[in-house]
Amino acid sequence: MSKKSKDSILDNYGGLINSLLIANGVSILLFILRVIDSGGFRYWFLLWNLLLAWLPLFFALTLTLRLKTTRLKDTVNILLIILWLGFLPNSFYLVSDLIHLQITAEVSVLYDAVLFMSFIMNGFISGYLSVYFVHTALIKRLGVQTANYFIGFVFLLCGFAIYLGRVLRWNSWDLFLHPTSIAFDVSEQLVNQAAQSRASVTTLSFFILTGGMYLALWQLVRDRKN
């Protein structure tokens, strides 16, 4: 790819990245103000989870740039898709952090609700953008139906991954570091009736939330293009 072509592509995404940085800056500012007011870092994990939410977008953008000059089946591109799949649930996992929202003597619960929602929205935006980039790339190479089925399956996997993260406390990188242990836990969820019910409800809940919202946004974007 020529330098001119690369610059043109980066220019196209420059405004998008700047907008995301501004939105993330709002969340970070809200967090800093809470720290100043309370003198504590109670919800520090929001910053870490927001950072993780950026990773799938990074992988998706890198894949998009590479697909300008390489084939989808290229080894590096396949690796990027695997990494994207592995870290994508982090973008939507932030909504599960609402379980930590509680009344404290530090600041008002209303302020904390605003703080949490700002992080959740930023996570969802990053996640949906990454899915959109991959979705459009797959449509061009695999066709509409295959790409749609794949993305639907991805959201189902995200729902189950959020269950693994929130309930069983696995992280995305554990897929690569401890695959056998995760496989054992997954099999346990399938044979244990009580765990199976909990896993199914959590998976379907997040699948309906994330997949349904993406479908609505996808349709809105397609209608505007047409």
Secondary structure by P-SEA (a helix, b strand, c coil): ccaaaaaaaaaaaaaaaaaaaaaaaaaaaaaaaaaaacccccccaaaaaaaaaaaaaaaaaaaaaaacccccccaaaaaaaaaaaaccccccccccccccccccccccaaaaaaaaaaaaaaaaaaaaaaaaaaaaaaaacccaaaaaaaaaaaaaaaaaaaaaaaccccccccccccaaaaaaaaaaaaacaaaaaaaaaaaaaaaaaaaaaaaaaaaaaaaaac
